[in-house]
Amino acid sequence: MRSRLRGRIARLQKKVFHKYMSSDLWQRCCERLAAEMPEQQFNTWIRPLPPGTVSTAEAGPVVSVRVPNRFKLDWIRNQYAPRIESLLADLAGHPVKLELSLAPREAAPAPVAHSSARVLVTAVAASGPVAAVHALNGAATHAPRPAAAPAPAPAASSASRNRLNPGLTFDTLVPGRANQMARTAALHVAGAPGQMYNPLFIYGGVGLGKTHLMNAVGNALLADKPDARILYLHAEQFISDVVKNYQRKTFDELKAKYHQLDLLLIDDVQFFAGKDRTQEEFFNAFEALLAKRAHIIMTSDTYPKGLVDIDERLTSRFDSGLTVAIEPPELEMRVAILIKKAEAEGTQMPEDVAFFVAKNVRANVRELEGALRKILAYSRFSHKEINIQLARDALKDLLSIQNRQISVENIQKTVADFYKIKVADMYSKKRPASIARPRQIAMYLAKELTQKSLPEIGELFGGRDHTTVLHAVRKIGGERSKNTELNQQLHVLEQTLKG
């Protein structure tokens, strides 16, 4: 009797819910989300979604939302789905299941003859969300053409037009604290190009993943919109194009190439320094692209205001969107990178070996890759399993050079020269800010770049206690992520010490 009564109450609740709540439940949920989320995030990920449809199931009400592509589906599911379900349940008065699914794609129109010069389509070899989107795009991308139309261009030809590296995707990028902000910004750009963080300016040292992030954005957008006009290039290629068109007096060709893009990815803009005509043409392209809500992503070895011999009107444009730094990877991230890249080579790297290599190769991802290649080659040639001793043997030249070049004494001298103080001030008891600050920076670099323990470092700094060194390391490390000027100074010091 009681069970029948509970069943009738449940059915009545469903009817009441469906009648009074389904019409505006999703709308009310969106209003709540808009009130608590940053405006840009809401406008990028939630506002463009079609209205959710409500249905009833045995387990209770279900709100179904169709998402236009796999990339956005994964992002919304991972970042916002739990909160959305919680809000729906709060508004409905009982649990509501959120069901996210891909919206069916419309059939692509038949290609028009001679349109291939303007349409960039590529078969990107990727995994995860990108691969899934490609699978959905397959029917449209490979639709049969009319008999009179020319055969489709091979993928390599298309890839050469946009110059993207199909292997550099968000799936193959190892996330960590060092690239967290830059990666998050890049994901937002890939999900909604032209809307937020435009331009996106990424800066940092060599081999830290700036190029990887740019290509990841391009590949994600291409997977979502195969007809998107995307171009990745190094700044030197843009300089070469300007010189060529200047000689031929064919600047209309230059404008046709760059001003019509949907996404421009340009590496190492510091190479524009001192090249006035190049800067003028890039400024024109920059303005034209922003005017049509195309997106621009740039990289550099320094932040915009640190660029030398570049027109101020350009650097102010560079800094007008979002500027983010990529730091050298921390220990845990270096370990993860080594293990993942070894797996990509079909090899399992023991965790203790990965830690050994990560502790000794600190500069950047490129050096980590080089160390990994040496270890793998040494293992194959010697027919030995990978262990710490094998890694030590494979990297003996690198380790000996590193140990010879980077010492605490060398760090003290380099930092003292940089901040124009005496080396003796590193060991002294003097405490004015002009001396104490460089001393703390030297302690931080000693911990980051050598194998010395905290007590050993303290002893080399005039017999200071290890807690003093720990305080300096934490203080400078914490400020580095917030203080752009300090970060740039540390970057210069690190590159100087590493030769």
SEVEXLO-712094 format. One record per residue (C-alpha): x, y, z. Coordinates in steps of 0.05 Angstrom, whole numbers, padded with zeros to 5 digits, always signed. Each point is the difference from the previous one (the first is absolute). Layout:
REM SEVEXLO-712094
XYZ ...
//
This chain:
REM SEVEXLO-712094
+00000+00000+00000 +00055+00048+00020 +00041-00017-00062 -00060+00014-00045 -00011+00066+00036 +00073+00020-00008 -00005-00019-00074 -00062+00044-00010 +00035+00059+00036 +00062-00008-00043 -00042-00001-00064 -00038+00061+00024 +00065+00036+00014 +00025-00016-00070 -00064+00027-00031 +00003+00063+00041 +00073+00009-00016 -00010-00011-00074 -00060+00047-00003 +00026+00058+00041 +00076-00005-00001 +00022-00026-00068 -00018+00063-00038 +00048+00046+00037 +00046-00046+00040 +00059+00007-00047 -00011+00075-00007 -00001+00009+00076 +00062-00043+00007 +00037+00043-00052 -00020+00063+00038 +00030-00028+00064 +00063-00020-00038 +00006+00069-00031 -00003+00031+00070 +00056-00043+00029 +00047-00011-00059 +00048+00052-00030 -00035+00033-00058 +00051-00021-00052 -00004-00073+00021 -00075+00000-00001 -00004+00033-00068 +00051-00049-00028 -00025-00066+00025 -00072+00004+00026 -00037+00056-00037 +00010-00030-00071 -00031-00067+00021 -00070-00016-00026 -00056-00004+00052 +00001-00065+00040 -00059-00047-00011 -00033-00034+00059 -00024-00072+00001 -00020-00049+00054 +00032-00067+00012 -00007-00054+00053 +00056+00030+00041 -00029+00070-00005 +00001+00061-00044 +00055+00008-00053 +00023+00065-00032 +00032-00013-00068 +00046+00051-00032 +00030-00007-00069 +00071+00027-00006 +00027+00020-00069 +00067-00036+00002 +00041-00050+00040 +00050+00051+00024 -00053+00043+00034 -00037-00062+00024 +00061-00026+00038 +00016+00069+00029 -00072+00013+00025 -00005-00071+00027 +00065+00006+00039 -00006+00073+00023 -00073+00016+00009 -00044-00063-00001 +00000-00014+00076 -00019+00072+00015 -00055+00001-00053 -00030-00065+00028 +00002+00029+00070 -00036+00064-00022 -00052-00040-00039 -00014-00043+00062 -00004+00062+00044 -00050+00033-00047 -00042-00062-00011 -00002-00021+00073 +00027-00070-00013 +00057-00033-00039 +00004+00015-00075 +00048-00036-00047 +00038+00042-00051 +00011-00036-00065 +00051+00032-00048 +00006-00026-00071 +00027+00021-00067 -00047+00037-00046 -00006-00033-00069 +00039+00036-00053 -00035+00029-00060 +00020-00030-00067 +00055+00041-00031 -00018+00035-00066 +00033-00026-00063 +00066+00035-00012 +00002+00054-00053 +00053-00004-00054 +00063+00043+00012 -00017+00008+00074 +00056-00043+00024 +00049+00059+00001 -00040+00032+00056 -00020-00061+00040 +00050-00034+00046 -00019-00073+00014 +00049-00048+00031 -00001-00071+00027 +00030+00013+00069 +00029-00062+00032 -00021+00011+00072 -00033-00036+00057 -00055+00013+00051 -00048+00057-00013 +00033+00021-00065 -00003-00070-00029 -00073-00006+00020 -00018+00065-00035 +00036-00024-00062 -00041-00064+00001 -00063+00042+00002 +00026+00043-00057 +00018-00060-00043 -00063-00004-00041 +00001+00075-00017 +00075+00004-00012 +00001-00059-00047 -00067+00011-00034 +00001-00020-00074 +00013+00056-00049 -00035+00012-00066 +00034-00035-00058 +00025+00066-00030 +00033+00023+00065 +00074-00011+00009 +00024-00054+00048 +00008+00023+00072 +00069+00025+00018 +00041-00048+00043 +00002+00014+00074 +00074+00017-00002 -00014+00057-00048 -00052+00029+00047 +00045-00009+00060 +00055+00037-00037 -00048+00058-00010 -00017+00009+00074 +00069-00027+00023 -00030-00031+00062 +00036-00059+00032 -00056-00052+00008 +00037-00034+00057 -00002+00062+00045 -00068-00004+00033 -00030+00012+00069 +00000-00076+00009 +00075-00005-00010 +00016+00060+00044 +00018-00018+00072 -00036+00049+00046 +00032+00027+00063 +00008+00061+00044 +00052+00029-00048 -00049+00005-00059 -00067-00001+00037 -00022+00072-00014 +00025-00001-00073 -00034-00067-00013 -00066+00022+00030 +00001+00064-00042 +00016-00040-00062 -00058-00048+00014 -00047+00059+00005 +00025+00029-00066 -00008-00068-00034 -00071-00005+00026 -00021+00070-00021 +00050+00034-00047 -00007+00075-00009 -00040+00010+00064 +00048+00002+00059 +00075+00008+00013 +00012+00032-00068 +00057+00006-00013 +00030-00055+00043 +00074+00014+00013 +00041-00058+00029 +00071+00011+00022 +00056-00041+00031 +00067-00032-00013 +00017-00048-00057 -00028-00070+00001 -00055+00011+00051 -00060-00016-00044 -00022+00067-00030 -00001-00028-00071 -00036-00063+00024 -00056+00042+00031 -00009+00042-00063 -00005-00062-00044 -00048-00032+00050 -00048+00058-00008 +00006-00003-00076 -00011-00075-00003 -00060+00004+00048 -00033+00055-00042 +00014-00038-00064 -00032-00062+00028 -00062+00040+00018 -00001+00041-00064 +00038-00033-00057 -00011+00061-00045 +00032+00048+00050 +00056+00042-00030 +00058-00012+00046 +00074+00016-00008 +00058-00016+00046 +00068+00030-00016 +00064+00025+00031 +00011+00075+00001 +00058-00008-00049 -00048-00028-00052 -00044+00063+00007 +00063+00043-00008 +00018-00040-00063 -00070+00010-00029 +00004+00075+00012 +00068+00005-00034 -00023-00042-00059 -00064+00041-00010 +00038+00065+00010 +00048-00018-00056 -00056-00020-00046 -00047+00057+00021 -00054-00052+00012 -00027+00021+00068 -00071-00020-00020 +00025-00072+00000 +00026+00009+00070 -00067+00028+00023 -00037-00057-00034 +00043-00051+00036 -00004+00029+00070 -00061+00045+00006 -00051-00054-00016 +00022-00050+00053 -00044-00025+00056 +00059-00018+00045 +00072+00025-00006 +00053-00035+00042 +00067+00034-00002 +00063-00022+00037 +00056+00043+00028 -00024+00070-00015 +00064+00027+00031 +00031-00012-00069 -00039+00061-00025 +00049+00044+00039 +00030+00056-00042 -00040-00019-00063 -00044+00061-00011 -00036-00022-00064 -00014-00069+00029 -00029+00032+00063 -00044+00046-00041 -00028-00058-00041 -00011-00042+00061 -00035+00058+00034 -00047+00005-00061 -00013-00075+00001 -00011+00002+00075 -00052+00055-00005 -00035-00033-00059 -00006-00067+00036 -00026+00030+00065 -00050+00041-00038 -00030-00063-00030 +00003-00037+00068 +00053-00048-00024 +00047-00024+00055 +00075+00012+00007 +00047-00040+00043 +00073+00022+00006 +00061-00026+00038 +00063+00035+00021 +00060-00012+00046 -00021+00060+00042 -00062+00037+00021 -00026+00056-00047 +00029+00059+00038 +00067-00036+00002 +00005-00002-00076 +00056+00043-00029 -00001+00041-00065 -00074-00013-00012 -00048+00058-00011 -00039+00018+00062 -00067-00002-00036 +00015-00074-00015 +00021-00019+00070 -00061+00035+00028 -00043-00043-00047 +00037-00063+00022 -00017+00016+00072 -00073+00018-00013 -00027-00071+00006 +00028-00051+00048 +00074-00009+00014 +00021-00065+00033 +00067-00032+00017 +00023-00071-00007 +00050-00018+00054 +00053-00054+00000 -00036-00065+00020 +00002-00019+00074 +00028-00068+00021 -00066-00038-00001 -00017+00027-00068 +00068-00018-00028 -00010-00072+00026 -00069-00003-00033 +00028+00026-00066 +00055-00052-00001 -00047-00057+00015 -00051+00023-00052 +00051+00011-00055 +00032-00067+00015 -00068-00033-00008 -00009+00036-00067 +00066-00034-00021 -00028-00067+00021 +00043-00006+00062 -00016-00002+00074 +00046+00045+00041 +00007-00020+00073 -00023+00055+00047 +00066+00002+00038 +00038+00011-00065 -00049+00055-00020 +00013+00034+00067 +00075-00006-00008 -00002+00031-00070 -00050+00054+00021 +00043+00021+00059 +00061+00008-00045 -00033+00030-00062 -00037+00062+00022 +00004+00051-00056 -00058-00016-00047 -00041-00054-00035 +00047+00000-00060 +00059-00020+00043 -00042-00054+00033 -00018-00028-00068 +00073+00000-00019 +00019-00037+00064 -00055-00051-00012 +00024-00014-00071 +00071-00012+00025 -00025-00049+00053 -00045-00038-00049 +00056-00004-00051 +00050-00023+00052 -00048-00054+00024 -00013-00026-00070 +00073+00000-00022 +00024-00033+00064 -00060-00048+00005 -00008+00020+00074 -00061+00016+00041 -00011+00073+00019 +00023+00014+00071 +00034+00056+00037 +00070-00024-00015 -00015-00005-00075 -00030+00070+00002 +00063+00025+00036 +00044-00031-00053 -00042+00026-00057 +00000+00071+00027 +00071+00003+00029 +00022+00055-00047 -00061+00043+00015 +00005-00012+00075 +00074+00017+00002 -00010+00064-00039 -00058+00020+00045 +00038-00015+00064 +00061+00038-00025 -00039+00062-00022 -00053+00009+00053 +00027+00006+00070 -00023+00042+00059 +00062+00043-00008 -00016+00012-00073 -00071+00018+00018 +00023+00049+00053 +00048+00034-00049 -00052+00004-00056 -00055+00029+00045 +00049+00049+00032 +00022+00025-00069 -00073+00005-00023 -00022+00042+00060 +00066+00039+00005 +00020-00021+00070 +00063-00033+00026 +00006-00075+00003 +00022+00008+00072 -00070+00028+00015 -00027-00070-00012 +00035-00025+00063 -00005+00063+00042 -00049+00015+00055 -00023+00065-00034 -00075+00004-00007 -00019+00062-00042 -00051-00018-00054 +00050+00015-00056 +00042-00059+00027 -00050-00045+00034 -00044-00006-00062 +00056-00023-00047 +00024-00048+00054 -00069-00032+00005 -00002-00006-00077 +00068-00034+00001 -00024-00049+00053 -00063-00015-00041 +00043-00013-00062 +00048-00043+00039 -00058-00044+00022 -00029-00003-00070 +00063-00011-00040 +00046-00042+00045 -00005-00065+00039 +00020+00034+00065 -00044-00009+00062 -00028+00059+00039 +00052-00006+00055 +00056-00004-00052 -00026+00063-00035 -00006+00036+00067 +00072-00017+00017 +00024+00029-00067 -00038+00065+00015 +00040+00018+00061 -00022-00057+00046 -00074+00017-00001 -00052-00047+00028 -00039-00045-00048 -00065+00034+00021 +00027+00066-00027 +00013-00034-00067 -00070-00033+00000 -00032+00068+00014 +00038+00031-00059 -00019-00058-00047 -00074+00005+00018 -00001+00075-00003 +00033+00007-00068 -00037-00060-00028 -00067+00028+00022 +00014+00069-00028 +00025-00027-00066 -00069-00020-00024 -00029+00068+00017 +00056+00049-00015 +00014+00006-00075 +00063+00040+00009 +00030-00049+00051 -00019-00058-00045 +00036+00031-00058 +00062+00014+00042 +00002-00072+00024 -00009-00024-00071 +00061+00041-00023 +00042-00025+00059 -00019-00073-00014 +00017+00005-00073 +00066+00034+00017 +00019-00055+00050 -00019-00055-00049 +00044+00031-00053 
//
